[in-house]
Amino acid sequence: MKIQKNHRKSGLRAAALTLAAALVLTVIPAGAAYAGRLGEWRHNSRGWWYRETDGRYPAGTWKKIEGSWYYFNPDKYMATGWKKVEGKWYYLGGDGAMRLNTSVDGYTLGADGAWIE
C-alpha cells in the first residue's frame, strides 16, 4: 500500500511539472524568454528614447518594438503626432506607436500607417 501511494505522488508530481512547463512556454513569448535580449525605454524632460541591448539608440529610423512601430527622430527621441517620413505622412499616438487602419483628424491611415490621399 505504501509503494502505491509513493507511486501516485510521483505521478502527480510529474504531471504538475509537465503542466507548469507547458504554461510557461505558452505565456512567455520566445523573444521575451531572456530579459537581456530586449532593449529598454528611457525618459527625461525632453521625451522618450529606446536603448538597444548593445547600447545603441535608433535615430532617424523606424523601429518595431513589441509589435508596434515607432519613429525615432535624428536626435534619438521618439516622435509623436503627425510625422512626414520619406514623402509620406504618418500619425504616431501619444504613446509613440504608429496608428494603422484608422482615421485621425479626418485623415484615413492605411495598413502601412501612411495617410491615404
Secondary structure, 3 states (H helix, E strand, C coil): CHHHHHHHHHHHHHHHHHHHHHHHHHHCCHHHCCHHHCCEEEEECCEEEEECCCCCCCCCEEEEECCEEEEECCCCCECCEEEEECCEEEEECCCCCECCCEEECCEEECCCCEECC
